[in-house]
Amino acid sequence: MGWVFTPSHFGDLGSRAAVESALRHHKQAGIIRQLARGLYDYPRHHPQLGVLSPSDDAVAKALAGRDAIRLQPSGAYAANLLGLSTQVPTKVVFLTDGSSRTVQIGVRQIILKRTTPRQMATAGRISGTLIQALRWMGARHVDDQIVEVLRRRLSDEDKQRILKDMRYAPVWIAEVLRRIVQPGEA
């Protein structure tokens, strides 16, 4: 069991100084790790591999909760989440309605890039991840095979959500989304 958290998760348990003192004590005891400034985890342990790193999504979720921001996976990371790319990026990009910054966790970087309200309109939904993945791939690289993979991978519920969110996509991506959600048009 692993968990990524920030001091704000414990704001109701005591003063800021008391929470920071407790976190410092647990860190020194080796119970928790400090991943970055104001970001900690209770690490997962694997019998053969030992202590595991937290997932990028777990880190992003903790940051979003702490900073009261929305995040949307973008670029190669979005494509990887959808199974459209086997590339596992060392720089994971999330679009945000908060401020831009980079969080370094070991050799990995989680990059938060401030973007427009239109690009954040579908944040946190499968349609948003799909729009960002297709944008990263580019129109020239989206063929019938990609459309078919997505058609099979997405649930009927996902497809209904995509239909509602299609208006937020650029025209060429909206056409691809239409092919994905409407059978017989691949």
WOTA-V588044 format. One record per residue. N is the residue number from 0. RES is the residue in three letters. PSI is psi in whole degrees, 0 to 359 (NA if undefined). NEAR is the number of other ideal C-beta (glycine too) atoms within 12 Angstrom. Layout:
N/RES/PSI/NEAR  N/RES/PSI/NEAR
This chain:
0/MET/121/12  1/GLY/161/23  2/TRP/130/23  3/VAL/134/36  4/PHE/170/30  5/THR/164/32  6/PRO/333/30  7/SER/340/22  8/HIS/339/23  9/PHE/16/22  10/GLY/333/16  11/ASP/358/11  12/LEU/348/15  13/GLY/183/14  14/SER/164/13  15/ARG/317/17  16/ALA/319/12  17/ALA/319/16  18/VAL/314/23  19/GLU/322/23  20/SER/316/17  21/ALA/318/22  22/LEU/317/30  23/ARG/316/17  24/HIS/313/14  25/HIS/326/22  26/LYS/314/21  27/GLN/329/13  28/ALA/353/11  29/GLY/12/13  30/ILE/322/19  31/ILE/165/28  32/ARG/149/29  33/GLN/116/24  34/LEU/321/31  35/ALA/177/24  36/ARG/121/15  37/GLY/17/24  38/LEU/122/34  39/TYR/165/35  40/ASP/152/33  41/TYR/103/25  42/PRO/152/27  43/ARG/147/19  44/HIS/136/17  45/HIS/139/12  46/PRO/321/8  47/GLN/324/7  48/LEU/343/10  49/GLY/220/10  50/VAL/128/19  51/LEU/151/20  52/SER/151/24  53/PRO/156/32  54/SER/156/25  55/ASP/323/35  56/ASP/321/24  57/ALA/319/29  58/VAL/314/37  59/ALA/319/37  60/LYS/319/27  61/ALA/317/33  62/LEU/318/38  63/ALA/319/31  64/GLY/317/24  65/ARG/316/27  66/ASP/1/24  67/ALA/53/14  68/ILE/165/27  69/ARG/147/28  70/LEU/147/42  71/GLN/118/44  72/PRO/144/42  73/SER/166/38  74/GLY/217/31  75/ALA/328/26  76/TYR/317/35  77/ALA/317/38  78/ALA/320/33  79/ASN/318/26  80/LEU/327/32  81/LEU/359/32  82/GLY/18/18  83/LEU/350/34  84/SER/141/21  85/THR/355/11  86/GLN/126/19  87/VAL/103/15  88/PRO/143/25  89/THR/342/19  90/LYS/105/23  91/VAL/127/37  92/VAL/129/36  93/PHE/133/44  94/LEU/149/38  95/THR/157/33  96/ASP/4/25  97/GLY/198/24  98/SER/152/14  99/SER/141/17  100/ARG/169/22  101/THR/132/19  102/VAL/119/33  103/GLN/124/18  104/ILE/98/30  105/GLY/234/18  106/VAL/350/11  107/ARG/149/24  108/GLN/134/22  109/ILE/115/40  110/ILE/125/31  111/LEU/118/33  112/LYS/120/29  113/ARG/138/23  114/THR/185/30  115/THR/155/15  116/PRO/326/15  117/ARG/318/18  118/GLN/338/30  119/MET/356/29  120/ALA/331/23  121/THR/18/35  122/ALA/135/32  123/GLY/3/25  124/ARG/156/27  125/ILE/324/33  126/SER/323/38  127/GLY/317/38  128/THR/319/37  129/LEU/315/45  130/ILE/315/43  131/GLN/322/39  132/ALA/315/39  133/LEU/320/38  134/ARG/317/34  135/TRP/319/29  136/MET/321/29  137/GLY/148/18  138/ALA/324/17  139/ARG/337/9  140/HIS/3/18  141/VAL/108/29  142/ASP/185/18  143/ASP/326/14  144/GLN/317/14  145/ILE/315/29  146/VAL/317/30  147/GLU/320/20  148/VAL/314/22  149/LEU/321/36  150/ARG/317/28  151/ARG/324/18  152/ARG/328/21  153/LEU/140/28  154/SER/168/14  155/ASP/323/14  156/GLU/318/14  157/ASP/317/25  158/LYS/323/26  159/GLN/320/16  160/ARG/318/25  161/ILE/318/36  162/LEU/319/23  163/LYS/328/20  164/ASP/359/30  165/MET/330/30  166/ARG/342/18  167/TYR/352/29  168/ALA/150/30  169/PRO/158/19  170/VAL/312/13  171/TRP/325/19  172/ILE/323/33  173/ALA/322/25  174/GLU/318/19  175/VAL/316/36  176/LEU/320/39  177/ARG/318/24  178/ARG/326/27  179/ILE/315/39  180/VAL/345/32  181/GLN/106/18  182/PRO/151/15  183/GLY/7/11  184/GLU/20/15  185/ALA/NA/20
